[in-house]
Amino acid sequence: MRFITADTIYSISQNPINNGVIVLDEVGQILDVLHSDEGLEKTNIEKHKGIISPGFVNAHCHLELSHLKGLIPEKTGIVDFAGHVIGKRNAISDELKQEAIRLADEEIQRNGIVAVGDISNDDSTVEVKSKSRIQYHTFIELIGFNPLNAQKIYETGIELRKKYWDKNLIATLAPHASYSVSLELMNLIAKENDGKSTTIHNQESKTENEFFEKGTGDFIKLYESLGLKIDYFKPTTKSSLQSYLQNLVSNKNLALVHNTFSSEEDIRFAEKLSANLFWCLCPNANLYIEQSLPNAPLLIQNNCKIVIGTDGLASNHQLSITDELNKLLNQFPTISINQSLTWATLKGAEFLGIQNQFGSIEKGKKPGLVLLENEGKLLSVSKILQ
Ligand SMILES: [Zn+2]
């Protein structure tokens, strides 16, 4: 057995405990969480300075883009960003791509992350994921705006998912975004997922709303520059979210990723439509691409379930949940450390459906334990305890 204590234990399932003691068995499963060390005078207790948190759940990452670290210019807006990613994502040998994925997986572990929802367009992450200590849930990302191609693209996704399933990895289908996936393809994805977790990039840019509301803006230019005719598309006069969400709500847990330009009307519309929504915030990626941040207080006011993602290294300098939380804690002073840690642990675990093992320091769970330092509200990982 191991006995571990620190200045404060953020168990997440109950209020923060000062000088509490976590009791673990040999394999890291929680046996008990004590409120003091009374009666343990003769026991060897590991004492730490700082905060103990459960391991983090990174709800949104793109491991397969790890080799793009530092290669995509910042603050160009989503359309130029997408153009750079499309142009550069395959300009690398398989060997170097694998090496970048392996290093990213190591970085994730070093940063106290124990589970990841990861977007995949190909099978390049199968090998690293199958050997990793991290619990991965792969979202097989499908892209196809032409309704006539929906069935074909869906079948490609099923084939790719099999490569993950063959290695006993968890994988479900996921639409990329409203402006790149037809409603027909969304319907096929929702039916196939049959109540399992999935995700979609949502309202990451202003121009995404403009595309649906007016049929103008940078996405029209993007399709033109790619030589793709989209005459089949008719603007809905509604925001992006309000144009597609009804086609995806049969998925049990749906994470909307980014939400940088979601209005209060969008949030209310969405929450009314589904009780199983998660709002994933990736603030560093939003700053990298759009120089904007999502309105976290508005989501809190509307009782939304918030989760945290790092996005991938194409749009971030690191894969660190504490770095994402620091951006939010710094920008929105009303957010407390305990609240933000709840998003980064238990809410993420609930989104991925793995809360029986992960997300809180509770008897019977094996959530991983991370020692954090905090200078005011600036968090950093100082040690992985379990
Ligand atoms: Zn993403």
Residues whose N, C-alpha, C, O or C-beta is under 5 A from the ligand:
A	BS01	ZN	D311
